Amino acid sequence: MATRFEDLRILRMAEEVADGVWKVVITWGPFARDVVGQQMARAADSVGANIAESYGRYHYGDRLQFLYYARGSVFETKYWLNRALARGLMPPPTTQKFANSLSDLALKLNLFARSIKQQRTEKQPQIRETTVPYATVSDPLLTTFLEDDTPLFTDQEIAFLAALPTDGEGEDWEIDERLRD
């Protein structure tokens, strides 16, 4: 994996498409630029922005979600390319060049998402508790405990516990010295 998001090949591909779209759109007249150009430029810029945001996320699910947003922006950019072609704003060879680059980018986004999914399944931390044998009636310690008739608390200790305040009253009560230790 790239150490910096700027080193991602897929991000560089997205930047090339976005910069290329920008260079074409700024040459259009005001109406075409406002109606089609802005939408197409924003969609193209969104591809790279979502890839960059995906790279900055910690959890695999978040990373995948932003890659899916990037893929959606690829298709939105293709839509606007088709509108530009249909309205005579961009020549067919230029439109086809961008469309091919976007198709390649969509494929690489899918592969990138798949690699992240594989990382998630391969690197899931395995948290296991050590197995401890459960005591059974045949266990000598348990048998001794079960057969011992000594009560856990004396009547005096139970009376003391029952007398303790439970609602914040009587904060100045004192513990019987015999029960301290």
N, CA, C and O of each residue as an XYZ file, in Angstrom:
724
protein
N       0.838     -1.185      0.000
C       0.000      0.000      0.000
C       0.879      1.242      0.000
O       1.958      1.257      0.593
N       0.411      2.264     -0.661
C       1.158      3.521     -0.729
C       1.251      4.124      0.670
O       0.331      4.001      1.477
N       2.378      4.777      0.939
C       2.550      5.374      2.259
C       1.853      6.725      2.356
O       1.465      7.147      3.446
N       1.690      7.412      1.211
C       0.966      8.675      1.190
C      -0.146      8.552      0.165
O       0.009      7.862     -0.842
N      -1.243      9.203      0.409
C      -2.350      9.055     -0.536
C      -2.009      9.646     -1.900
O      -2.577      9.239     -2.914
N      -1.082     10.607     -1.927
C      -0.667     11.185     -3.208
C       0.041     10.160     -4.090
O       0.134     10.341     -5.304
N       0.541      9.078     -3.478
C       1.256      8.044     -4.231
C       0.326      6.988     -4.833
O       0.781      6.120     -5.578
N      -0.946      7.050     -4.524
C      -1.883      6.069     -5.064
C      -2.033      6.265     -6.574
O      -2.360      7.360     -7.031
N      -1.795      5.217     -7.334
C      -1.945      5.317     -8.791
C      -3.379      5.647     -9.180
O      -3.627      6.410    -10.114
N      -4.302      5.068     -8.458
C      -5.716      5.295     -8.774
C      -6.096      6.765     -8.555
O      -6.920      7.313     -9.288
N      -5.499      7.389     -7.558
C      -5.755      8.807     -7.311
C      -5.153      9.655     -8.430
O      -5.771     10.617     -8.886
N      -3.963      9.301     -8.864
C      -3.340     10.043     -9.964
C      -4.178      9.930    -11.241
O      -4.306     10.898    -11.990
N      -4.747      8.743    -11.485
C      -5.621      8.577    -12.661
C      -6.835      9.499    -12.553
O      -7.221     10.148    -13.525
N      -7.429      9.548    -11.365
C      -8.603     10.399    -11.153
C      -8.243     11.867    -11.347
O      -9.021     12.629    -11.921
N      -7.076     12.262    -10.875
C      -6.631     13.657    -11.035
C      -6.429     14.003    -12.511
O      -6.769     15.104    -12.943
N      -5.873     13.060    -13.287
C      -5.667     13.318    -14.717
C      -7.000     13.551    -15.423
O      -7.116     14.462    -16.244
N      -7.998     12.739    -15.111
C      -9.318     12.922    -15.723
C      -9.913     14.255    -15.293
O     -10.407     15.011    -16.130
N      -9.871     14.550    -13.995
C     -10.462     15.793    -13.484
C      -9.781     17.017    -14.098
O     -10.456     17.973    -14.482
N      -8.459     16.993    -14.190
C      -7.746     18.132    -14.770
C      -8.036     18.261    -16.265
O      -8.149     19.369    -16.788
N      -8.155     17.125    -16.944
C      -8.484     17.155    -18.367
C      -9.875     17.709    -18.616
O     -10.078     18.502    -19.535
N     -10.832     17.295    -17.800
C     -12.202     17.814    -17.925
C     -12.196     19.323    -17.677
O     -12.841     20.080    -18.402
N     -11.474     19.745    -16.665
C     -11.399     21.170    -16.336
C     -10.888     21.986    -17.516
O     -11.452     23.027    -17.851
N      -9.816     21.508    -18.145
C      -9.220     22.242    -19.265
C     -10.190     22.391    -20.440
O     -10.156     23.391    -21.156
N     -11.047     21.398    -20.630
C     -12.031     21.480    -21.712
C     -13.173     22.409    -21.315
O     -13.587     23.260    -22.103
N     -13.679     22.247    -20.103
C     -14.868     22.987    -19.657
C     -14.617     24.499    -19.608
O     -15.510     25.279    -19.941
N     -13.432     24.917    -19.203
C     -13.201     26.368    -19.081
C     -13.183     27.076    -20.441
O     -13.225     28.305    -20.501
N     -13.121     26.308    -21.524
C     -13.148     26.933    -22.854
C     -14.569     27.144    -23.369
O     -14.754     27.808    -24.388
N     -15.562     26.603    -22.701
C     -16.948     26.709    -23.150
C     -17.508     28.091    -22.846
O     -16.950     28.848    -22.052
N     -18.619     28.397    -23.494
C     -19.338     29.637    -23.212
C     -19.989     29.577    -21.842
O     -20.081     28.504    -21.246
N     -20.441     30.720    -21.335
C     -20.988     30.781    -19.975
C     -22.186     29.855    -19.741
O     -22.252     29.197    -18.703
N     -23.123     29.790    -20.670
C     -24.309     28.969    -20.444
C     -23.936     27.487    -20.363
O     -24.335     26.798    -19.425
N     -23.177     27.001    -21.336
C     -22.776     25.587    -21.347
C     -21.913     25.258    -20.126
O     -22.043     24.184    -19.539
N     -21.046     26.174    -19.755
C     -20.186     25.955    -18.591
C     -21.016     25.895    -17.313
O     -20.743     25.078    -16.433
N     -22.040     26.768    -17.206
C     -22.870     26.792    -15.998
C     -23.793     25.580    -15.904
O     -24.008     25.044    -14.817
N     -24.336     25.152    -17.032
C     -25.321     24.068    -16.999
C     -24.661     22.697    -16.976
O     -24.989     21.884    -16.111
N     -23.753     22.414    -17.885
C     -23.147     21.083    -17.998
C     -21.742     21.071    -17.391
O     -21.380     20.141    -16.671
N     -20.973     22.083    -17.679
C     -19.568     22.105    -17.292
C     -19.328     22.026    -15.805
O     -18.477     21.264    -15.346
N     -20.072     22.810    -15.048
C     -19.874     22.785    -13.593
C     -20.194     21.407    -13.021
O     -19.459     20.885    -12.181
N     -21.287     20.831    -13.480
C     -21.674     19.508    -12.972
C     -20.627     18.460    -13.322
O     -20.256     17.636    -12.485
N     -20.151     18.498    -14.567
C     -19.166     17.510    -14.996
C     -17.844     17.704    -14.250
O     -17.227     16.726    -13.830
N     -17.410     18.934    -14.084
C     -16.154     19.200    -13.368
C     -16.269     18.780    -11.903
O     -15.335     18.203    -11.346
N     -17.397     19.066    -11.286
C     -17.582     18.670     -9.884
C     -17.608     17.153     -9.733
O     -17.010     16.608     -8.805
N     -18.296     16.477    -10.637
C     -18.347     15.014    -10.577
C     -16.954     14.421    -10.763
O     -16.571     13.494    -10.048
N     -16.194     14.956    -11.726
C     -14.839     14.455    -11.970
C     -13.935     14.723    -10.772
O     -13.142     13.860    -10.394
N     -14.042     15.898    -10.174
C     -13.247     16.208     -8.975
C     -13.643     15.320     -7.804
O     -12.803     14.963     -6.978
N     -14.918     14.964     -7.735
C     -15.417     14.147     -6.632
C     -14.818     12.743     -6.622
O     -14.680     12.135     -5.561
N     -14.468     12.232     -7.782
C     -13.861     10.898     -7.837
C     -12.585     10.888     -6.996
O     -12.442     10.073     -6.085
N     -11.674     11.783     -7.303
C     -10.412     11.838     -6.564
C     -10.586     12.231     -5.107
O      -9.888     11.719     -4.232
N     -11.519     13.142     -4.846
C     -11.745     13.573     -3.461
C     -12.215     12.406     -2.595
O     -11.788     12.271     -1.449
N     -13.087     11.569     -3.137
C     -13.571     10.418     -2.365
C     -12.502      9.344     -2.205
O     -12.463      8.671     -1.176
N     -11.640      9.170     -3.193
C     -10.520      8.233     -3.038
C      -9.604      8.722     -1.922
O      -9.175      7.938     -1.076
N      -9.305     10.022     -1.923
C      -8.450     10.592     -0.876
C      -9.102     10.444      0.497
O      -8.432     10.107      1.473
N     -10.402     10.694      0.569
C     -11.078     10.561      1.858
C     -11.098      9.108      2.319
O     -10.971      8.831      3.512
N     -11.254      8.192      1.389
C     -11.208      6.770      1.721
C      -9.864      6.406      2.333
O      -9.795      5.655      3.306
N      -8.806      6.940      1.760
C      -7.461      6.646      2.261
C      -7.291      7.134      3.700
O      -6.561      6.524      4.481
N      -7.951      8.213      4.045
C      -7.806      8.780      5.376
C      -8.673      8.127      6.435
O      -8.587      8.487      7.609
N      -9.501      7.182      6.046
C     -10.373      6.516      7.016
C      -9.664      5.332      7.659
O      -8.813      4.690      7.043
N     -10.028      5.055      8.903
C      -9.381      3.984      9.655
C     -10.086      2.651      9.471
O      -9.434      1.629      9.259
N     -11.394      2.651      9.548
C     -12.155      1.400      9.497
C     -12.390      0.967      8.056
O     -12.614      1.792      7.170
N     -12.335     -0.325      7.845
C     -12.494     -0.868      6.506
C     -13.834     -0.477      5.888
O     -13.897     -0.137      4.706
N     -14.891     -0.523      6.671
C     -16.210     -0.171      6.152
C     -16.275      1.265      5.655
O     -16.869      1.539      4.613
N     -15.666      2.177      6.396
C     -15.621      3.588      5.979
C     -14.817      3.737      4.692
O     -15.209      4.466      3.781
N     -13.695      3.042      4.632
C     -12.856      3.123      3.432
C     -13.627      2.640      2.208
O     -13.598      3.272      1.152
N     -14.311      1.518      2.363
C     -15.090      0.987      1.244
C     -16.213      1.932      0.849
O     -16.470      2.130     -0.339
N     -16.875      2.511      1.824
C     -17.991      3.413      1.530
C     -17.539      4.570      0.652
O     -18.240      4.930     -0.294
N     -16.391      5.158      0.941
C     -15.919      6.286      0.141
C     -15.431      5.837     -1.236
O     -15.506      6.602     -2.198
N     -14.939      4.625     -1.335
C     -14.597      4.104     -2.667
C     -15.860      3.908     -3.501
O     -15.849      4.118     -4.714
N     -16.938      3.508     -2.851
C     -18.210      3.367     -3.568
C     -18.730      4.743     -4.015
O     -19.291      4.877     -5.102
N     -18.539      5.754     -3.171
C     -18.918      7.114     -3.579
C     -18.103      7.539     -4.803
O     -18.633      8.140     -5.737
N     -16.806      7.217     -4.780
C     -15.939      7.562     -5.914
C     -16.433      6.876     -7.183
O     -16.470      7.484     -8.253
N     -16.808      5.622     -7.056
C     -17.311      4.892     -8.222
C     -18.606      5.524     -8.728
O     -18.816      5.614     -9.937
N     -19.461      5.955     -7.831
C     -20.677      6.651     -8.244
C     -20.356      7.939     -8.986
O     -21.037      8.290     -9.950
N     -19.328      8.640     -8.543
C     -18.925      9.874     -9.221
C     -18.340      9.591    -10.604
O     -18.459     10.417    -11.509
N     -17.712      8.432    -10.769
C     -17.233      8.036    -12.099
C     -18.409      7.965    -13.060
O     -18.344      8.489    -14.172
N     -19.475      7.321    -12.632
C     -20.639      7.173    -13.510
C     -21.371      8.500    -13.717
O     -21.934      8.744    -14.785
N     -21.362      9.344    -12.705
C     -21.950     10.668    -12.882
C     -21.153     11.471    -13.912
O     -21.733     12.171    -14.742
N     -19.845     11.371    -13.857
C     -19.004     12.070    -14.835
C     -19.283     11.553    -16.242
O     -19.340     12.325    -17.199
N     -19.455     10.239    -16.354
C     -19.787      9.660    -17.673
C     -21.129     10.206    -18.176
O     -21.285     10.489    -19.363
N     -22.063     10.346    -17.289
C     -23.363     10.898    -17.681
C     -23.177     12.287    -18.289
O     -23.713     12.581    -19.358
N     -22.419     13.134    -17.605
C     -22.221     14.499    -18.089
C     -21.393     14.524    -19.370
O     -21.585     15.404    -20.208
N     -20.488     13.585    -19.531
C     -19.763     13.470    -20.803
C     -20.735     13.170    -21.947
O     -20.619     13.738    -23.033
N     -21.680     12.283    -21.699
C     -22.694     11.965    -22.717
C     -23.540     13.185    -23.040
O     -23.909     13.399    -24.195
N     -23.852     13.989    -22.024
C     -24.623     15.210    -22.278
C     -23.795     16.195    -23.119
O     -24.319     16.822    -24.039
N     -22.512     16.323    -22.798
C     -21.641     17.236    -23.545
C     -21.521     16.780    -25.002
O     -21.515     17.610    -25.910
N     -21.428     15.483    -25.227
C     -21.344     14.956    -26.587
C     -22.650     15.209    -27.336
O     -22.637     15.674    -28.476
N     -23.770     14.903    -26.698
C     -25.076     15.061    -27.338
C     -25.381     16.525    -27.662
O     -26.102     16.812    -28.617
N     -24.839     17.441    -26.877
C     -25.125     18.868    -27.088
C     -24.041     19.567    -27.906
O     -24.052     20.788    -28.065
N     -23.112     18.773    -28.417
C     -22.078     19.329    -29.284
C     -21.048     20.175    -28.564
O     -20.412     21.030    -29.180
N     -20.874     19.954    -27.289
C     -19.911     20.739    -26.514
C     -18.505     20.140    -26.551
O     -17.521     20.832    -26.287
N     -18.419     18.861    -26.876
C     -17.141     18.171    -26.851
C     -17.078     17.238    -28.064
O     -18.061     16.554    -28.349
N     -15.974     17.190    -28.772
C     -15.880     16.314    -29.940
C     -15.845     14.840    -29.520
O     -15.360     14.518    -28.436
N     -16.357     13.946    -30.371
C     -16.397     12.517    -30.032
C     -15.047     11.916    -29.611
O     -15.025     11.130    -28.664
N     -13.924     12.242    -30.263
C     -12.663     11.626    -29.810
C     -12.292     12.015    -28.370
O     -11.801     11.186    -27.605
N     -12.528     13.259    -28.017
C     -12.217     13.709    -26.658
C     -13.143     13.031    -25.656
O     -12.705     12.577    -24.599
N     -14.424     12.967    -25.999
C     -15.393     12.311    -25.124
C     -15.018     10.848    -24.937
O     -15.064     10.329    -23.821
N     -14.648     10.181    -26.027
C     -14.285      8.764    -25.959
C     -13.032      8.553    -25.111
O     -12.934      7.575    -24.371
N     -12.085      9.466    -25.222
C     -10.861      9.369    -24.416
C     -11.189      9.437    -22.923
O     -10.702      8.630    -22.131
N     -12.016     10.406    -22.555
C     -12.418     10.517    -21.145
C     -13.232      9.303    -20.706
O     -13.033      8.787    -19.606
N     -14.142      8.846    -21.554
C     -14.975      7.688    -21.215
C     -14.110      6.445    -20.994
O     -14.359      5.676    -20.066
N     -13.109      6.246    -21.831
C     -12.210      5.098    -21.654
C     -11.424      5.210    -20.348
O     -11.272      4.230    -19.618
N     -10.936      6.399    -20.067
C     -10.192      6.603    -18.811
C     -11.091      6.336    -17.607
O     -10.659      5.731    -16.626
N     -12.346      6.790    -17.685
C     -13.277      6.574    -16.569
C     -13.631      5.101    -16.423
O     -13.778      4.611    -15.303
N     -13.771      4.389    -17.536
C     -14.050      2.943    -17.459
C     -12.888      2.214    -16.801
O     -13.096      1.334    -15.967
N     -11.674      2.577    -17.173
C     -10.491      1.980    -16.567
C     -10.429      2.321    -15.077
O     -10.080      1.479    -14.250
N     -10.768      3.548    -14.753
C     -10.778      3.980    -13.358
C     -11.819      3.209    -12.548
O     -11.550      2.821    -11.411
N     -13.003      2.982    -13.120
C     -14.049      2.219    -12.425
C     -13.566      0.797    -12.141
O     -13.795      0.266    -11.055
N     -12.903      0.186    -13.116
C     -12.370     -1.163    -12.924
C     -11.334     -1.178    -11.810
O     -11.351     -2.065    -10.957
N     -10.445     -0.214    -11.813
C      -9.406     -0.150    -10.781
C     -10.006      0.155     -9.397
O      -9.494     -0.323     -8.384
N     -11.068      0.933     -9.354
C     -11.761      1.173     -8.074
C     -12.339     -0.132     -7.530
O     -12.251     -0.406     -6.334
N     -12.930     -0.933     -8.417
C     -13.466     -2.225     -7.986
C     -12.370     -3.130     -7.449
O     -12.555     -3.800     -6.433
N     -11.229     -3.153     -8.126
C     -10.107     -3.977     -7.670
C      -9.558     -3.469     -6.341
O      -9.205     -4.254     -5.460
N      -9.491     -2.150     -6.210
C      -9.009     -1.550     -4.962
C      -9.955     -1.896     -3.810
O      -9.508     -2.244     -2.716
N     -11.255     -1.800     -4.061
C     -12.239     -2.150     -3.025
C     -12.115     -3.632     -2.655
O     -12.204     -3.989     -1.480
N     -11.912     -4.477     -3.642
C     -11.772     -5.909     -3.364
C     -10.538     -6.165     -2.504
O     -10.579     -6.993     -1.594
N      -9.439     -5.459     -2.784
C      -8.230     -5.664     -1.977
C      -8.462     -5.223     -0.533
O      -7.939     -5.842      0.394
N      -9.235     -4.167     -0.338
C      -9.541     -3.719      1.027
C     -10.413     -4.747      1.737
O     -10.222     -5.015      2.923
N     -11.364     -5.319      1.015
C     -12.195     -6.378      1.615
C     -11.340     -7.567      2.027
O     -11.562     -8.152      3.087
N     -10.360     -7.932      1.198
C      -9.475     -9.050      1.533
C      -8.629     -8.724      2.749
O      -8.418     -9.583      3.605
N      -8.142     -7.500      2.835
C      -7.362     -7.092      4.005
C      -8.206     -7.221      5.260
O      -7.724     -7.650      6.309
N      -9.478     -6.842      5.139
C     -10.361     -6.893      6.304
C     -10.501     -8.326      6.785
O     -10.440     -8.579      7.988
N     -10.688     -9.268      5.869
C     -10.891    -10.653      6.295
C      -9.600    -11.297      6.765
O      -9.623    -12.168      7.635
N      -8.467    -10.878      6.199
C      -7.190    -11.466      6.582
C      -6.663    -10.914      7.894
O      -5.942    -11.617      8.603
N      -6.996     -9.689      8.238
C      -6.395     -9.035      9.403
C      -7.349     -8.877     10.574
O      -7.070     -8.102     11.488
N      -8.454     -9.582     10.570
C      -9.353     -9.501     11.707
C      -8.647    -10.072     12.933
O      -8.209    -11.222     12.912
N      -8.532     -9.292     13.987
C      -7.877     -9.833     15.176
C      -8.724    -10.936     15.787
O      -9.943    -10.822     15.907
N      -8.061    -11.976     16.159
C      -8.746    -13.101     16.780
C      -8.602    -12.975     18.288
O      -7.507    -13.125     18.829
N      -9.687    -12.706     18.950
C      -9.677    -12.576     20.405
C     -10.277    -13.850     20.968
O     -11.440    -14.175     20.726
N      -9.481    -14.540     21.703
C      -9.928    -15.796     22.280
C      -9.635    -15.781     23.772
O      -8.584    -15.317     24.214
N     -10.569    -16.290     24.521
C     -10.335    -16.472     25.947
C      -9.720    -17.836     26.153
O     -10.031    -18.796     25.448
N      -8.848    -17.901     27.127
C      -8.280    -19.210     27.426
C      -9.375    -20.071     28.028
O     -10.216    -19.592     28.789
N      -9.354    -21.315     27.684
C     -10.379    -22.207     28.214
C     -10.000    -22.603     29.633
O      -8.853    -22.946     29.921
N     -10.973    -22.547     30.492
C     -10.784    -22.894     31.886
C     -11.720    -24.057     32.182
O     -12.913    -23.995     31.884
N     -11.183    -25.104     32.762
C     -12.081    -26.225     33.074
C     -13.086    -25.811     34.147
O     -12.734    -25.181     35.144
N     -14.314    -26.173     33.922
C     -15.350    -25.858     34.892
C     -15.320    -26.875     36.021
O     -15.045    -28.057     35.814
N     -15.608    -26.386     37.219
C     -15.640    -27.274     38.373
C     -16.903    -28.118     38.315
O     -17.989    -27.629     38.003
N     -16.740    -29.345     38.611
C     -17.884    -30.261     38.652
C     -18.028    -30.782     40.059
O     -17.188    -30.513     40.918
N     -19.076    -31.517     40.295
C     -19.318    -32.043     41.635
C     -18.193    -32.988     42.040
O     -17.926    -33.150     43.231
N     -17.535    -33.610     41.076
C     -16.441    -34.527     41.415
C     -15.135    -33.778     41.724
O     -14.157    -34.397     42.143
N     -15.111    -32.472     41.523
C     -13.919    -31.680     41.811
C     -13.758    -31.613     43.326
O     -14.693    -31.220     44.023
N     -12.573    -31.995     43.857
C     -12.400    -32.023     45.321
C     -12.610    -30.666     45.990
O     -13.169    -30.600     47.085
N     -12.164    -29.569     45.336
C     -12.344    -28.254     45.954
C     -13.820    -27.886     46.042
O     -14.277    -27.368     47.060
N     -14.552    -28.153     44.984
C     -15.972    -27.836     44.969
C     -16.724    -28.723     45.946
O     -17.629    -28.264     46.643
N     -16.356    -29.968     45.995
C     -17.018    -30.891     46.905
C     -16.812    -30.430     48.345
O     -17.740    -30.465     49.153
N     -15.596    -29.998     48.661
C     -15.299    -29.506     50.005
C     -16.139    -28.263     50.291
O     -16.692    -28.123     51.381
N     -16.233    -27.374     49.329
C     -17.000    -26.149     49.502
C     -18.479    -26.462     49.700
O     -19.125    -25.887     50.577
N     -19.016    -27.368     48.891
C     -20.434    -27.706     48.984
C     -20.768    -28.402     50.301
O     -21.864    -28.241     50.839
N     -19.827    -29.164     50.805
C     -20.083    -29.904     52.043
C     -19.856    -29.047     53.282
O     -20.279    -29.426     54.374
N     -19.204    -27.910     53.138
C     -18.917    -27.037     54.265
C     -20.204    -26.319     54.655
O     -20.820    -25.648     53.826
N     -20.605    -26.458     55.900
C     -21.839    -25.840     56.378
C     -21.601    -24.465     56.991
O     -22.544    -23.853     57.493
N     -20.379    -23.968     56.965
C     -20.069    -22.675     57.545
C     -20.748    -21.595     56.707
O     -20.538    -21.536     55.496
N     -21.560    -20.738     57.334
C     -22.224    -19.687     56.556
C     -21.209    -18.654     56.054
O     -20.179    -18.410     56.682
N     -21.529    -18.064     54.917
C     -20.646    -17.052     54.357
C     -20.622    -15.799     55.218
O     -19.571    -15.179     55.380
N     -21.783    -15.417     55.777
C     -21.884    -14.238     56.633
C     -22.491    -14.636     57.958
O     -23.379    -15.487     58.021
N     -21.997    -14.005     59.029
C     -22.587    -14.232     60.342
C     -23.863    -13.408     60.453
O     -24.088    -12.501     59.651
N     -24.686    -13.712     61.428
C     -25.915    -12.941     61.641
C     -25.590    -11.478     61.937
O     -26.320    -10.582     61.513
N     -24.502    -11.235     62.660
C     -24.104     -9.864     62.975
C     -23.717     -9.121     61.685
O     -24.078     -7.955     61.528
N     -22.992     -9.768     60.762
C     -22.595     -9.122     59.508
C     -23.823     -8.821     58.641
O     -23.895     -7.769     58.006
N     -24.763     -9.725     58.618
C     -25.979     -9.496     57.833
C     -26.776     -8.341     58.405
O     -27.316     -7.530     57.653
N     -26.860     -8.253     59.738
C     -27.566     -7.150     60.379
C     -26.870     -5.826     60.063
O     -27.530     -4.818     59.807
N     -25.545     -5.832     60.084
C     -24.792     -4.628     59.754
C     -25.052     -4.201     58.307
O     -25.312     -3.027     58.042
N     -24.983     -5.136     57.389
C     -25.212     -4.818     55.977
C     -26.628     -4.298     55.753
O     -26.834     -3.387     54.951
N     -27.587     -4.859     56.445
C     -28.972     -4.425     56.294
C     -29.173     -3.015     56.845
O     -30.063     -2.296     56.390
N     -28.360     -2.617     57.815
C     -28.501     -1.302     58.429
C     -27.799     -0.199     57.652
O     -27.977      0.978     57.966
N     -27.014     -0.548     56.657
C     -26.299      0.476     55.891
C     -27.287      1.349     55.135
O     -28.278      0.848     54.604
N     -27.024      2.659     55.081
C     -27.914      3.548     54.335
C     -27.793      3.258     52.826
O     -26.703      2.980     52.326
N     -28.907      3.326     52.124
C     -28.883      3.030     50.689
C     -29.257      4.237     49.845
O     -29.124      4.180     48.622
N     -29.718      5.325     50.447
C     -30.174      6.468     49.649
C     -29.393      7.741     49.943
O     -29.896      8.842     49.714
N     -28.175      7.605     50.446
C     -27.346      8.778     50.701
C     -27.543      9.370     52.084
O     -26.843     10.313     52.451
N     -28.490      8.834     52.869
C     -28.707      9.354     54.211
C     -27.695      8.739     55.166
O     -27.173      7.650     54.926
N     -27.435      9.435     56.224
C     -26.598      8.897     57.293
C     -25.145      8.749     56.893
O     -24.533      7.711     57.145
N     -24.596      9.757     56.283
C     -23.218      9.649     55.832
C     -22.224      9.668     56.991
O     -21.043      9.383     56.792
N     -22.680      9.994     58.185
C     -21.775     10.069     59.317
C     -21.802      8.792     60.154
O     -21.370      8.807     61.307
N     -22.302      7.682     59.595
C     -22.333      6.424     60.334
C     -20.944      5.861     60.477
O     -20.064      6.128     59.658
N     -20.748      5.081     61.522
C     -19.448      4.486     61.803
C     -19.565      2.976     61.762
O     -20.586      2.393     62.126
N     -18.489      2.366     61.307
C     -18.456      0.905     61.234
C     -18.017      0.377     62.594
O     -17.093      0.899     63.217
N     -18.695     -0.658     63.030
C     -18.333     -1.323     64.275
C     -16.880     -1.774     64.151
O     -16.503     -2.404     63.164
N     -16.083     -1.456     65.139
C     -14.648     -1.774     65.092
C     -14.403     -3.267     64.887
O     -13.407     -3.646     64.271
N     -15.287     -4.113     65.390
C     -15.077     -5.547     65.245
C     -15.255     -6.011     63.805
O     -14.802     -7.096     63.438
N     -15.921     -5.182     62.980
C     -16.201     -5.591     61.604
C     -15.242     -4.954     60.603
O     -15.321     -5.245     59.409
N     -14.345     -4.097     61.063
C     -13.481     -3.369     60.155
C     -12.585     -4.280     59.341
O     -12.582     -4.152     58.117
N     -11.861     -5.147     59.901
C     -10.879     -5.954     59.165
C     -11.383     -7.308     59.028
O     -10.716     -8.158     58.439
